[in-house]
Amino acid sequence: MAEARGSRPPVRVALLGSGGSIGTQAVDVLAALAPGWRVVALATGTQAALLEEQVRLLRPVAAAVGTDTPLDLPAGCAQVRGPGALEELATRADVDLVVVGTGGVVSLRPVLAALRAGKVVATANKETLVAGGHLVVTEARARAAERAHRDPRDPLASSLGWLRPIDSEHSAIWQCLVGEAVDDVARLLLTASGGPFLDTPAEAFAGITPADALRHPTWTMGAKITIDSATLVNKGLEIIEAHWLYGMPYDRIDVIVHPQSVVHSAVLFADGSL
């Protein structure tokens, strides 16, 4: 079996947003999975020094930073520049999978370009689906339809084969749906920790500071998502994501406050099983 696994070509990855929480974890995982997985391209927004370290570790052939900073890259790795850098990395001929760990809508164009180029996209980026879910899911469904026409049993005959959620709540739902028909789903249940102010009395809210909101009781995350978690705006974004990813009407998506954060999400099926 070891010989059979070794005979498979590596999965070639472009990682967009390598400097954030998702990105740095993805770097660790991909480094541990080598040589079966190979990072071909890396990009981050502003963390040039960290990107240089990641390039030395993973040895991609291309890297990009969202500023004009010239990168000190080893031989064999080219710096990609300009406003279209992320799209260029995401559509390279030598890329099979695009992992999206960026924040904001900066990855909307690269995700669309990647899907149109026949690349699988694994995304933890909320804003891409919140702002452009109608565009992104249309492309994923189009790629799936092409595969289904040839072989309905192909894993890529589903839009979730092309657009794979890797943030915790939606990854949990995706795992619950493996082998199940979406038509058999009664409700999707997203869990929320409740953030740092779950038990704070209403009269104390006027004195809350940004520093207070950045002290999440459960998770260590970037500043934006931590603030969004404190206000529960983040859960609103995840409801929109779930709507697009799973084709689920909004009135069948619920949020449950679960401070223990053991269950990341759940699926209630029509037969009552959870």
C-alpha positions in Angstrom: 0.0 0.0 0.0 2.9 2.4 0.7 4.1 1.8 -2.8 0.7 2.6 -4.2 0.4 5.8 -2.3 3.9 6.8 -3.4 3.1 6.3 -7.0 0.4 9.0 -6.9 1.4 12.4 -8.1 1.3 15.1 -5.3 -1.6 17.4 -4.9 -0.3 20.8 -6.0 -1.6 23.7 -3.8 -1.8 27.5 -4.1 -2.3 29.0 -0.6 -3.7 32.5 -0.6 -3.6 34.2 2.8 -0.7 32.3 4.3 -0.1 34.8 7.1 -3.4 34.6 9.0 -4.7 32.0 11.5 -6.0 29.7 8.8 -3.0 30.3 6.5 -0.3 29.5 9.2 -2.2 26.4 10.2 -2.5 25.3 6.6 1.3 25.8 6.2 1.9 23.5 9.1 -0.4 20.8 7.8 0.9 21.0 4.2 4.5 20.8 5.4 3.6 17.7 7.4 1.8 16.1 4.4 4.8 16.4 2.1 5.7 14.9 -0.4 2.1 13.8 -1.1 1.1 17.5 -1.1 3.2 20.2 -2.6 2.8 23.9 -2.2 3.4 25.6 -5.6 2.4 29.1 -4.7 2.1 31.3 -1.6 0.6 34.7 -1.0 0.0 37.0 1.9 -1.2 40.6 2.4 1.5 42.4 4.3 3.6 39.9 6.2 6.6 39.8 3.9 9.1 38.5 6.5 6.8 35.6 7.4 6.2 34.8 3.8 9.9 34.6 3.2 10.2 32.1 6.0 7.3 30.1 4.6 8.9 30.0 1.1 12.1 28.7 2.6 10.2 26.0 4.4 7.8 24.9 1.5 9.9 25.8 -1.6 7.1 27.0 -3.9 7.8 28.2 -7.3 5.9 31.5 -7.0 5.0 33.9 -4.1 3.2 37.2 -3.8 2.8 39.9 -1.1 0.1 42.5 -1.2 2.5 45.4 -0.9 5.3 46.7 -3.1 7.9 45.1 -0.8 10.6 43.3 -2.7 10.9 39.7 -1.3 14.2 37.9 -0.6 13.3 34.6 -2.2 15.5 31.6 -2.8 16.4 30.5 -6.3 13.6 28.8 -8.1 10.8 31.0 -6.6 9.6 34.0 -8.5 7.8 37.0 -7.0 4.5 37.7 -8.7 3.4 41.4 -8.5 0.5 43.6 -9.4 -3.3 43.7 -8.8 -3.8 40.4 -10.6 -1.2 38.5 -8.6 -3.7 36.3 -6.7 -5.6 35.4 -9.9 -2.3 34.5 -11.5 -1.3 32.2 -8.7 -4.8 30.6 -8.5 -5.0 29.7 -12.1 -1.5 28.4 -12.7 -1.4 25.2 -14.8 0.6 23.4 -12.1 -2.1 24.1 -9.4 -4.7 21.5 -8.5 -6.2 23.0 -5.3 -6.5 26.6 -4.2 -6.7 27.1 -0.4 -8.2 30.4 0.6 -7.3 31.8 4.0 -7.5 35.5 3.2 -9.8 38.0 4.9 -12.2 40.4 3.1 -13.3 40.3 -0.5 -9.8 40.3 -2.0 -10.1 36.6 -3.0 -13.5 36.9 -4.8 -11.8 37.4 -8.2 -9.2 34.6 -7.7 -11.8 32.2 -6.5 -14.0 32.8 -9.6 -10.9 32.6 -11.8 -9.8 29.3 -10.2 -13.2 27.6 -10.6 -13.4 28.7 -14.2 -10.0 27.3 -14.8 -11.1 23.9 -13.3 -9.3 24.2 -9.9 -10.8 22.9 -6.7 -11.2 25.6 -4.1 -11.0 25.0 -0.3 -12.1 28.2 1.4 -12.2 29.6 4.9 -13.0 33.1 3.6 -16.5 34.3 4.6 -16.7 37.5 2.6 -16.2 35.8 -0.8 -19.5 33.9 -0.3 -21.3 36.8 1.5 -20.5 39.3 -1.2 -20.4 37.0 -4.2 -22.1 33.7 -3.3 -24.4 33.9 -6.2 -21.4 34.1 -8.6 -19.1 31.6 -6.8 -21.8 28.9 -6.4 -22.9 29.3 -10.0 -19.4 28.5 -11.1 -19.0 25.5 -8.7 -22.3 24.1 -9.9 -21.3 24.5 -13.6 -18.1 22.6 -13.0 -20.1 19.9 -11.1 -22.6 19.6 -13.9 -19.9 19.0 -16.4 -18.6 16.1 -14.3 -22.1 14.7 -13.6 -22.8 14.5 -17.3 -19.9 12.1 -17.7 -20.2 10.2 -14.4 -22.9 11.1 -11.7 -20.8 9.1 -9.1 -17.8 11.3 -9.6 -17.0 13.1 -6.3 -16.6 16.3 -8.4 -20.2 15.9 -9.7 -21.2 17.9 -6.6 -20.7 21.6 -6.2 -19.2 20.8 -2.8 -16.5 18.8 -4.6 -15.4 22.1 -6.2 -16.1 24.5 -3.4 -14.9 22.9 -0.1 -15.5 24.7 3.2 -12.6 24.4 5.7 -13.7 26.9 8.4 -14.9 24.9 11.4 -18.6 25.4 11.4 -19.1 24.7 7.7 -16.6 21.9 7.6 -18.6 20.3 10.4 -21.8 20.6 8.4 -20.1 19.2 5.3 -18.8 16.2 7.2 -22.3 15.6 8.6 -23.7 15.6 5.0 -21.2 13.0 3.6 -23.3 10.3 1.9 -26.6 12.1 2.7 -29.0 13.9 0.4 -29.5 17.6 1.0 -33.2 17.0 0.4 -33.3 14.9 3.6 -32.1 17.8 5.7 -34.6 19.5 8.0 -32.4 22.2 9.4 -28.7 23.3 9.6 -27.6 24.2 13.1 -24.6 26.6 13.5 -23.2 26.9 16.9 -21.8 30.1 18.5 -19.7 30.4 21.6 -21.5 33.6 22.6 -18.2 35.5 22.7 -16.8 37.5 25.6 -20.0 39.3 26.5 -22.4 36.3 26.8 -23.0 36.9 30.5 -22.4 40.7 30.5 -25.5 42.6 31.8 -27.0 45.1 29.3 -26.2 48.1 31.5 -22.5 47.4 31.3 -22.3 47.5 27.5 -21.8 51.2 27.3 -18.4 50.8 29.0 -17.1 48.0 26.7 -13.8 48.8 25.0 -12.2 47.3 21.8 -9.6 45.6 24.1 -12.5 43.9 25.9 -14.0 42.7 22.7 -10.7 41.3 21.5 -10.5 39.0 24.6 -12.3 35.9 23.2 -12.9 33.3 25.9 -12.4 30.3 23.6 -10.4 31.0 20.4 -7.3 32.9 19.3 -8.1 34.6 16.0 -7.4 37.7 13.9 -8.7 41.0 15.2 -11.5 41.4 12.6 -13.1 37.9 13.2 -12.6 38.3 17.0 -14.6 41.6 16.9 -17.2 40.1 14.6 -17.5 37.2 17.1 -18.0 39.5 20.0 -20.9 41.2 18.2 -22.2 38.0 16.7 -22.0 39.6 13.3 -19.7 36.7 12.4 -22.6 34.3 12.9 -24.7 36.3 10.5 -22.0 36.0 7.9 -22.0 32.2 8.4 -25.7 32.0 7.9 -25.2 33.6 4.5 -22.4 31.2 3.8 -24.5 28.2 4.7 -27.3 29.4 2.5 -25.0 29.5 -0.5 -22.9 26.4 0.2 -25.8 24.0 0.8 -28.6 25.7 -1.1 -30.6 25.9 2.2 -33.4 28.5 2.7 -32.6 31.0 5.5 -35.6 29.8 7.5 -34.0 26.4 7.8 -30.7 27.6 9.3 -30.6 28.1 13.1 -27.9 29.4 15.5 -27.5 27.8 18.9 -25.3 29.4 21.6 -22.9 26.7 22.8 -20.2 28.3 25.1 -18.4 24.9 25.5 -17.6 25.0 21.8 -17.4 21.2 21.6 -19.9 20.9 18.7 -19.0 23.1 15.8 -22.2 22.6 13.9 -24.9 20.0 13.4 -27.5 18.8 10.9 -31.0 17.8 11.8 -32.4 15.4 9.3 -36.1 15.0 8.3 -36.3 11.6 10.1 -35.4 13.4 13.4 -31.7 12.2 13.6 -29.2 14.8 14.6 
